[in-house]
Amino acid sequence: MTAPAGTPVFNCVVHVAARDAEGTIHARVVNLAGIEARGRSEREALAQCVAAFKAAVGAATAANQPIAWIEPIPQPGAGETQRLIAVHL
């Protein structure tokens, strides 16, 4: 399945940390500041990150404002895994 022509697509780069002592997964968007999430599963944490990413990018796009991308994208830290997610607005 593909997005309709003209639908903007953005890369959401997320670093996911290993489960902590309480069993929580931590995820953070590393190419746009201020987006972090926690969940009982990686899927839950990623879903929260993507929703916040989509809202932030959508708001900037709708207001005709530049998106404050973080570049270069940092490498994952110890115990983190990088996930690349295509987000359609």
MOPAC internal coordinates of N, CA, C and O (Angstrom, degrees):
PM7 1SCF
backbone

  N    0.0000 0     0.00 0     0.00 0    0    0    0
  C    1.4404 1     0.00 0     0.00 0    1    0    0
  C    1.5185 1   108.47 1     0.00 0    2    1    0
  O    1.2310 1   120.10 1   -44.60 1    3    2    1
  N    1.3012 1   117.42 1   135.40 1    3    2    1
  C    1.4518 1   121.57 1   179.66 1    5    3    2
  C    1.5145 1   110.01 1  -119.76 1    6    5    3
  O    1.2310 1   121.33 1   -18.76 1    7    6    5
  N    1.3223 1   115.05 1   161.24 1    7    6    5
  C    1.4661 1   120.73 1   178.43 1    9    7    6
  C    1.5188 1   109.02 1   -76.24 1   10    9    7
  O    1.2310 1   119.93 1   -30.42 1   11   10    9
  N    1.3360 1   117.75 1   149.58 1   11   10    9
  C    1.4555 1   119.87 1   175.83 1   13   11   10
  C    1.5294 1   110.90 1   -59.98 1   14   13   11
  O    1.2310 1   120.92 1   -28.78 1   15   14   13
  N    1.3279 1   115.84 1   151.22 1   15   14   13
  C    1.4647 1   120.69 1   178.75 1   17   15   14
  C    1.5233 1   109.33 1   -55.54 1   18   17   15
  O    1.2310 1   120.85 1   -42.74 1   19   18   17
  N    1.3146 1   115.99 1   137.26 1   19   18   17
  C    1.4551 1   120.67 1   179.08 1   21   19   18
  C    1.5152 1   114.64 1    88.38 1   22   21   19
  O    1.2310 1   119.95 1   175.12 1   23   22   21
  N    1.3333 1   117.69 1    -4.88 1   23   22   21
  C    1.4616 1   120.56 1   177.82 1   25   23   22
  C    1.5201 1   108.48 1   -79.37 1   26   25   23
  O    1.2310 1   119.89 1   -60.16 1   27   26   25
  N    1.3482 1   117.82 1   119.84 1   27   26   25
  C    1.4683 1   118.71 1   179.78 1   29   27   26
  C    1.5244 1   111.41 1   -67.49 1   30   29   27
  O    1.2310 1   121.29 1   -39.38 1   31   30   29
  N    1.3245 1   115.14 1   140.62 1   31   30   29
  C    1.4619 1   122.12 1   178.43 1   33   31   30
  C    1.5255 1   107.65 1  -124.77 1   34   33   31
  O    1.2310 1   120.79 1   -47.49 1   35   34   33
  N    1.3275 1   116.10 1   132.51 1   35   34   33
  C    1.4575 1   122.15 1  -178.82 1   37   35   34
  C    1.5127 1   109.53 1  -126.78 1   38   37   35
  O    1.2310 1   120.72 1   -32.14 1   39   38   37
  N    1.3298 1   116.22 1   147.86 1   39   38   37
  C    1.4595 1   121.57 1   176.77 1   41   39   38
  C    1.5245 1   109.82 1   -88.74 1   42   41   39
  O    1.2310 1   121.15 1   -57.21 1   43   42   41
  N    1.3044 1   115.40 1   122.79 1   43   42   41
  C    1.4608 1   122.38 1   174.85 1   45   43   42
  C    1.5220 1   106.14 1  -103.51 1   46   45   43
  O    1.2310 1   120.61 1   -64.68 1   47   46   45
  N    1.3311 1   116.44 1   115.32 1   47   46   45
  C    1.4575 1   121.32 1  -178.30 1   49   47   46
  C    1.5278 1   107.87 1  -103.60 1   50   49   47
  O    1.2310 1   121.23 1   -60.49 1   51   50   49
  N    1.3233 1   115.24 1   119.51 1   51   50   49
  C    1.4608 1   121.14 1  -174.35 1   53   51   50
  C    1.5263 1   109.54 1  -122.57 1   54   53   51
  O    1.2310 1   121.00 1   -43.46 1   55   54   53
  N    1.3210 1   115.70 1   136.54 1   55   54   53
  C    1.4619 1   121.08 1   171.41 1   57   55   54
  C    1.5211 1   107.34 1  -105.19 1   58   57   55
  O    1.2310 1   121.60 1   -53.68 1   59   58   57
  N    1.3254 1   114.54 1   126.32 1   59   58   57
  C    1.4627 1   121.88 1  -177.37 1   61   59   58
  C    1.5232 1   108.29 1  -110.45 1   62   61   59
  O    1.2310 1   120.95 1   -53.55 1   63   62   61
  N    1.3234 1   115.79 1   126.45 1   63   62   61
  C    1.4686 1   121.19 1   179.48 1   65   63   62
  C    1.5202 1   110.06 1   -89.92 1   66   65   63
  O    1.2310 1   121.11 1   -24.24 1   67   66   65
  N    1.3056 1   115.49 1   155.76 1   67   66   65
  C    1.4600 1   121.64 1   176.91 1   69   67   66
  C    1.5306 1   109.15 1   -61.88 1   70   69   67
  O    1.2310 1   120.88 1   -24.18 1   71   70   69
  N    1.3018 1   115.92 1   155.82 1   71   70   69
  C    1.4670 1   122.23 1   179.27 1   73   71   70
  C    1.5290 1   109.88 1   -55.74 1   74   73   71
  O    1.2310 1   120.76 1   -45.73 1   75   74   73
  N    1.3433 1   116.15 1   134.27 1   75   74   73
  C    1.4655 1   119.58 1  -179.89 1   77   75   74
  C    1.5332 1   110.54 1   -85.86 1   78   77   75
  O    1.2310 1   120.69 1     3.86 1   79   78   77
  N    1.3311 1   116.28 1  -176.14 1   79   78   77
  C    1.4677 1   121.78 1  -176.29 1   81   79   78
  C    1.5285 1   112.78 1   -60.92 1   82   81   79
  O    1.2310 1   120.23 1   151.80 1   83   82   81
  N    1.3348 1   117.17 1   -28.20 1   83   82   81
  C    1.4685 1   120.79 1   179.11 1   85   83   82
  C    1.5239 1   111.86 1   -86.97 1   86   85   83
  O    1.2310 1   120.36 1   177.21 1   87   86   85
  N    1.3358 1   116.91 1    -2.79 1   87   86   85
  C    1.4614 1   120.30 1   179.69 1   89   87   86
  C    1.5130 1   113.99 1    88.75 1   90   89   87
  O    1.2310 1   120.09 1  -165.53 1   91   90   89
  N    1.3364 1   117.44 1    14.47 1   91   90   89
  C    1.4561 1   122.33 1  -177.80 1   93   91   90
  C    1.5298 1   110.78 1   -95.99 1   94   93   91
  O    1.2310 1   121.13 1   -39.38 1   95   94   93
  N    1.3211 1   115.45 1   140.62 1   95   94   93
  C    1.4615 1   122.18 1   174.68 1   97   95   94
  C    1.5251 1   107.75 1   -97.31 1   98   97   95
  O    1.2310 1   120.48 1   -47.68 1   99   98   97
  N    1.3239 1   116.69 1   132.32 1   99   98   97
  C    1.4647 1   122.47 1   177.75 1  101   99   98
  C    1.5230 1   108.24 1  -108.35 1  102  101   99
  O    1.2310 1   120.67 1   -43.58 1  103  102  101
  N    1.3288 1   116.32 1   136.42 1  103  102  101
  C    1.4638 1   121.55 1   178.08 1  105  103  102
  C    1.5203 1   108.27 1  -136.00 1  106  105  103
  O    1.2310 1   121.14 1   -34.42 1  107  106  105
  N    1.3365 1   115.42 1   145.58 1  107  106  105
  C    1.4745 1   119.62 1   178.41 1  109  107  106
  C    1.5172 1   109.51 1  -142.06 1  110  109  107
  O    1.2310 1   121.54 1   -43.17 1  111  110  109
  N    1.3263 1   114.65 1   136.83 1  111  110  109
  C    1.4615 1   120.58 1   175.48 1  113  111  110
  C    1.5181 1   106.63 1   -77.39 1  114  113  111
  O    1.2310 1   120.21 1   -51.81 1  115  114  113
  N    1.3277 1   117.20 1   128.19 1  115  114  113
  C    1.4589 1   119.69 1  -174.74 1  117  115  114
  C    1.5261 1   113.52 1  -106.91 1  118  117  115
  O    1.2310 1   119.77 1   175.85 1  119  118  117
  N    1.3292 1   118.05 1    -4.15 1  119  118  117
  C    1.4627 1   118.64 1   176.60 1  121  119  118
  C    1.5257 1   112.38 1  -108.45 1  122  121  119
  O    1.2310 1   120.30 1  -172.55 1  123  122  121
  N    1.3426 1   117.02 1     7.45 1  123  122  121
  C    1.4662 1   123.14 1   174.78 1  125  123  122
  C    1.5266 1   106.68 1  -150.74 1  126  125  123
  O    1.2310 1   120.27 1   -56.61 1  127  126  125
  N    1.3091 1   117.08 1   123.39 1  127  126  125
  C    1.4701 1   121.85 1  -171.94 1  129  127  126
  C    1.5248 1   113.27 1   -68.13 1  130  129  127
  O    1.2310 1   121.84 1   -30.67 1  131  130  129
  N    1.3344 1   114.08 1   149.33 1  131  130  129
  C    1.4525 1   121.62 1   168.04 1  133  131  130
  C    1.5116 1   117.03 1    86.01 1  134  133  131
  O    1.2310 1   119.43 1  -169.55 1  135  134  133
  N    1.3215 1   118.69 1    10.45 1  135  134  133
  C    1.4619 1   119.82 1  -178.94 1  137  135  134
  C    1.5203 1   109.19 1  -114.58 1  138  137  135
  O    1.2310 1   121.31 1   -65.42 1  139  138  137
  N    1.3252 1   115.11 1   114.58 1  139  138  137
  C    1.4539 1   122.76 1   176.96 1  141  139  138
  C    1.5151 1   108.09 1  -138.20 1  142  141  139
  O    1.2310 1   120.60 1   -24.51 1  143  142  141
  N    1.3206 1   116.45 1   155.49 1  143  142  141
  C    1.4586 1   120.55 1   179.40 1  145  143  142
  C    1.5146 1   110.04 1  -150.42 1  146  145  143
  O    1.2310 1   121.59 1   -20.09 1  147  146  145
  N    1.3165 1   114.56 1   159.91 1  147  146  145
  C    1.4625 1   122.60 1   175.45 1  149  147  146
  C    1.5172 1   107.41 1  -131.84 1  150  149  147
  O    1.2310 1   121.29 1   -32.10 1  151  150  149
  N    1.3129 1   115.14 1   147.90 1  151  150  149
  C    1.4534 1   118.65 1   178.28 1  153  151  150
  C    1.5063 1   111.49 1  -156.91 1  154  153  151
  O    1.2310 1   121.36 1   -12.44 1  155  154  153
  N    1.3266 1   115.01 1   167.56 1  155  154  153
  C    1.4633 1   120.72 1   177.32 1  157  155  154
  C    1.5221 1   110.64 1   -77.16 1  158  157  155
  O    1.2310 1   121.09 1   164.00 1  159  158  157
  N    1.3536 1   115.52 1   -16.00 1  159  158  157
  C    1.4624 1   120.52 1   177.53 1  161  159  158
  C    1.5282 1   108.17 1  -140.81 1  162  161  159
  O    1.2310 1   120.94 1   -16.94 1  163  162  161
  N    1.3282 1   115.80 1   163.06 1  163  162  161
  C    1.4589 1   119.48 1   176.67 1  165  163  162
  C    1.5276 1   110.02 1   -61.43 1  166  165  163
  O    1.2310 1   120.70 1   139.20 1  167  166  165
  N    1.3018 1   116.26 1   -40.80 1  167  166  165
  C    1.4685 1   120.85 1   179.98 1  169  167  166
  C    1.5310 1   111.31 1   -58.42 1  170  169  167
  O    1.2310 1   120.17 1   136.06 1  171  170  169
  N    1.3121 1   117.28 1   -43.94 1  171  170  169
  C    1.4601 1   121.91 1   179.85 1  173  171  170
  C    1.5321 1   110.84 1   -64.11 1  174  173  171
  O    1.2310 1   120.33 1   134.93 1  175  174  173
  N    1.3128 1   116.97 1   -45.07 1  175  174  173
  C    1.4685 1   120.80 1   179.66 1  177  175  174
  C    1.5323 1   110.87 1   -65.07 1  178  177  175
  O    1.2310 1   120.29 1   137.59 1  179  178  177
  N    1.3336 1   117.06 1   -42.41 1  179  178  177
  C    1.4660 1   120.24 1   179.14 1  181  179  178
  C    1.5215 1   111.27 1   -65.43 1  182  181  179
  O    1.2310 1   119.90 1   140.61 1  183  182  181
  N    1.3196 1   117.79 1   -39.39 1  183  182  181
  C    1.4667 1   120.96 1   179.26 1  185  183  182
  C    1.5294 1   110.65 1   -60.91 1  186  185  183
  O    1.2310 1   120.32 1   139.87 1  187  186  185
  N    1.3246 1   116.99 1   -40.13 1  187  186  185
  C    1.4622 1   120.48 1   178.32 1  189  187  186
  C    1.5239 1   110.78 1   -66.66 1  190  189  187
  O    1.2310 1   120.28 1   138.61 1  191  190  189
  N    1.3244 1   117.07 1   -41.39 1  191  190  189
  C    1.4670 1   120.81 1   178.39 1  193  191  190
  C    1.5267 1   110.98 1   -62.50 1  194  193  191
  O    1.2310 1   120.69 1   134.15 1  195  194  193
  N    1.3194 1   116.29 1   -45.85 1  195  194  193
  C    1.4643 1   120.48 1  -178.07 1  197  195  194
  C    1.5290 1   110.55 1   -64.01 1  198  197  195
  O    1.2310 1   119.82 1   138.39 1  199  198  197
  N    1.3156 1   117.94 1   -41.61 1  199  198  197
  C    1.4679 1   120.82 1   179.20 1  201  199  198
  C    1.5315 1   110.94 1   -61.69 1  202  201  199
  O    1.2310 1   120.36 1   135.79 1  203  202  201
  N    1.3250 1   116.91 1   -44.21 1  203  202  201
  C    1.4743 1   120.57 1   179.56 1  205  203  202
  C    1.5270 1   110.66 1   -68.57 1  206  205  203
  O    1.2310 1   120.09 1   140.37 1  207  206  205
  N    1.3293 1   117.44 1   -39.63 1  207  206  205
  C    1.4678 1   122.39 1   177.55 1  209  207  206
  C    1.5229 1   109.82 1   -60.93 1  210  209  207
  O    1.2310 1   120.68 1   131.82 1  211  210  209
  N    1.3211 1   116.31 1   -48.18 1  211  210  209
  C    1.4663 1   121.35 1  -178.89 1  213  211  210
  C    1.5242 1   110.74 1   -61.53 1  214  213  211
  O    1.2310 1   120.11 1   138.68 1  215  214  213
  N    1.3256 1   117.39 1   -41.32 1  215  214  213
  C    1.4627 1   121.00 1   178.66 1  217  215  214
  C    1.5248 1   111.43 1   -64.38 1  218  217  215
  O    1.2310 1   120.13 1   135.71 1  219  218  217
  N    1.3314 1   117.35 1   -44.29 1  219  218  217
  C    1.4714 1   121.19 1  -178.54 1  221  219  218
  C    1.5239 1   111.54 1   -66.90 1  222  221  219
  O    1.2310 1   120.45 1   133.45 1  223  222  221
  N    1.3248 1   116.75 1   -46.55 1  223  222  221
  C    1.4704 1   120.29 1  -179.45 1  225  223  222
  C    1.5257 1   109.89 1   -68.56 1  226  225  223
  O    1.2310 1   120.24 1   139.74 1  227  226  225
  N    1.3190 1   117.14 1   -40.26 1  227  226  225
  C    1.4643 1   120.93 1   178.07 1  229  227  226
  C    1.5197 1   112.43 1   -61.70 1  230  229  227
  O    1.2310 1   120.36 1   138.39 1  231  230  229
  N    1.3281 1   116.92 1   -41.61 1  231  230  229
  C    1.4661 1   120.88 1   179.31 1  233  231  230
  C    1.5225 1   111.01 1   -65.42 1  234  233  231
  O    1.2310 1   120.29 1   136.10 1  235  234  233
  N    1.3304 1   117.06 1   -43.90 1  235  234  233
  C    1.4638 1   120.64 1   179.11 1  237  235  234
  C    1.5262 1   110.61 1   -64.06 1  238  237  235
  O    1.2310 1   120.63 1   137.14 1  239  238  237
  N    1.3194 1   116.40 1   -42.86 1  239  238  237
  C    1.4611 1   121.08 1   179.95 1  241  239  238
  C    1.5272 1   110.83 1   -64.38 1  242  241  239
  O    1.2310 1   120.32 1   134.65 1  243  242  241
  N    1.3239 1   116.99 1   -45.35 1  243  242  241
  C    1.4647 1   121.41 1  -179.32 1  245  243  242
  C    1.5242 1   111.75 1   -63.58 1  246  245  243
  O    1.2310 1   120.49 1   146.50 1  247  246  245
  N    1.3340 1   116.67 1   -33.50 1  247  246  245
  C    1.4704 1   121.41 1   179.76 1  249  247  246
  C    1.5212 1   112.01 1   -86.84 1  250  249  247
  O    1.2310 1   120.60 1  -177.32 1  251  250  249
  N    1.3257 1   116.45 1     2.68 1  251  250  249
  C    1.4681 1   121.32 1  -179.02 1  253  251  250
  C    1.5248 1   111.59 1    60.07 1  254  253  251
  O    1.2310 1   120.54 1  -145.76 1  255  254  253
  N    1.3251 1   116.58 1    34.24 1  255  254  253
  C    1.4539 1   123.32 1   179.61 1  257  255  254
  C    1.5294 1   109.70 1  -102.14 1  258  257  255
  O    1.2310 1   120.06 1   -29.27 1  259  258  257
  N    1.3209 1   117.49 1   150.73 1  259  258  257
  C    1.4661 1   118.83 1   176.34 1  261  259  258
  C    1.5362 1   109.89 1   -68.53 1  262  261  259
  O    1.2310 1   121.45 1   -30.79 1  263  262  261
  N    1.3069 1   114.83 1   149.21 1  263  262  261
  C    1.4644 1   120.71 1   177.59 1  265  263  262
  C    1.5271 1   107.23 1   -90.33 1  266  265  263
  O    1.2310 1   120.80 1   -50.34 1  267  266  265
  N    1.3153 1   116.07 1   129.66 1  267  266  265
  C    1.4733 1   121.53 1  -175.74 1  269  267  266
  C    1.5253 1   110.83 1   -83.41 1  270  269  267
  O    1.2310 1   120.38 1  -109.97 1  271  270  269
  N    1.3268 1   116.88 1    70.03 1  271  270  269
  C    1.4641 1   121.09 1   179.47 1  273  271  270
  C    1.5185 1   110.63 1   -65.13 1  274  273  271
  O    1.2310 1   120.49 1   -33.48 1  275  274  273
  N    1.2990 1   116.67 1   146.52 1  275  274  273
  C    1.4602 1   122.55 1   173.30 1  277  275  274
  C    1.5275 1   106.95 1   -95.00 1  278  277  275
  O    1.2310 1   121.39 1   -60.70 1  279  278  277
  N    1.3080 1   114.94 1   119.30 1  279  278  277
  C    1.4599 1   120.85 1   179.14 1  281  279  278
  C    1.5101 1   109.21 1  -138.24 1  282  281  279
  O    1.2310 1   119.30 1   -41.53 1  283  282  281
  N    1.2856 1   118.94 1   138.47 1  283  282  281
  C    1.4597 1   126.33 1    -3.60 1  285  283  282
  C    1.5273 1   111.02 1   -71.70 1  286  285  283
  O    1.2310 1   121.53 1   -20.85 1  287  286  285
  N    1.3052 1   114.67 1   159.15 1  287  286  285
  C    1.4596 1   120.36 1   179.28 1  289  287  286
  C    1.5293 1   108.22 1   -73.33 1  290  289  287
  O    1.2310 1   120.22 1   -52.98 1  291  290  289
  N    1.3323 1   117.18 1   127.02 1  291  290  289
  C    1.4740 1   119.08 1  -179.20 1  293  291  290
  C    1.5277 1   111.92 1   -66.99 1  294  293  291
  O    1.2310 1   121.23 1   -26.64 1  295  294  293
  N    1.3026 1   115.25 1   153.36 1  295  294  293
  C    1.4644 1   121.67 1   175.79 1  297  295  294
  C    1.5330 1   108.70 1   -78.08 1  298  297  295
  O    1.2310 1   120.27 1   -25.91 1  299  298  297
  N    1.3250 1   117.08 1   154.09 1  299  298  297
  C    1.4659 1   119.64 1   177.32 1  301  299  298
  C    1.5241 1   110.86 1   -61.14 1  302  301  299
  O    1.2310 1   121.06 1   -35.87 1  303  302  301
  N    1.3183 1   115.57 1   144.13 1  303  302  301
  C    1.4582 1   121.11 1   176.59 1  305  303  302
  C    1.5187 1   110.53 1   -81.17 1  306  305  303
  O    1.2310 1   121.09 1     0.79 1  307  306  305
  N    1.3076 1   115.53 1  -179.21 1  307  306  305
  C    1.4652 1   120.74 1   178.40 1  309  307  306
  C    1.5273 1   109.40 1   -59.63 1  310  309  307
  O    1.2310 1   120.42 1   -49.57 1  311  310  309
  N    1.3099 1   116.80 1   130.43 1  311  310  309
  C    1.4594 1   121.26 1   178.53 1  313  311  310
  C    1.5129 1   114.48 1    80.40 1  314  313  311
  O    1.2310 1   119.67 1  -174.52 1  315  314  313
  N    1.3442 1   118.23 1     5.48 1  315  314  313
  C    1.4656 1   121.44 1   179.91 1  317  315  314
  C    1.5298 1   110.17 1  -107.19 1  318  317  315
  O    1.2310 1   121.62 1   -27.81 1  319  318  317
  N    1.3172 1   114.51 1   152.19 1  319  318  317
  C    1.4577 1   122.69 1   175.09 1  321  319  318
  C    1.5166 1   107.95 1  -123.13 1  322  321  319
  O    1.2310 1   120.46 1   -42.16 1  323  322  321
  N    1.3233 1   116.72 1   137.84 1  323  322  321
  C    1.4723 1   120.82 1  -179.91 1  325  323  322
  C    1.5136 1   110.26 1   -90.17 1  326  325  323
  O    1.2310 1   120.87 1   -44.33 1  327  326  325
  N    1.3203 1   115.94 1   135.67 1  327  326  325
  C    1.4728 1   123.26 1   175.57 1  329  327  326
  C    1.5259 1   107.47 1  -122.83 1  330  329  327
  O    1.2310 1   120.47 1   -45.84 1  331  330  329
  N    1.3246 1   116.71 1   134.16 1  331  330  329
  C    1.4614 1   123.14 1   176.34 1  333  331  330
  C    1.5235 1   107.82 1  -109.92 1  334  333  331
  O    1.2310 1   121.07 1   -57.55 1  335  334  333
  N    1.3275 1   115.57 1   122.45 1  335  334  333
  C    1.4600 1   120.55 1  -175.37 1  337  335  334
  C    1.5232 1   109.31 1  -125.68 1  338  337  335
  O    1.2310 1   120.43 1   -56.16 1  339  338  337
  N    1.3259 1   116.79 1   123.84 1  339  338  337
  C    1.4643 1   121.72 1   175.34 1  341  339  338
  C    1.5269 1   107.76 1   -80.31 1  342  341  339
  O    1.2310 1   121.01 1   -54.91 1  343  342  341
  N    1.3354 1   115.67 1   125.09 1  343  342  341
  C    1.4663 1   120.96 1  -177.56 1  345  343  342
  C    1.5192 1   108.43 1  -116.46 1  346  345  343
  O    1.2310 1   120.46 1   -59.06 1  347  346  345
  N    1.3327 1   116.73 1   120.94 1  347  346  345
  C    1.4631 1   122.68 1   177.92 1  349  347  346
  C    1.5251 1   108.42 1   -96.10 1  350  349  347
  O    1.2310 1   120.31 1   -48.33 1  351  350  349
  N    1.3175 1   117.02 1   131.67 1  351  350  349
  C    1.4661 1   120.07 1   176.54 1  353  351  350
  C    1.5053 1   110.55 1   -85.44 1  354  353  351
  O    1.2310 1   120.10 1   180.00 1  355  354  353

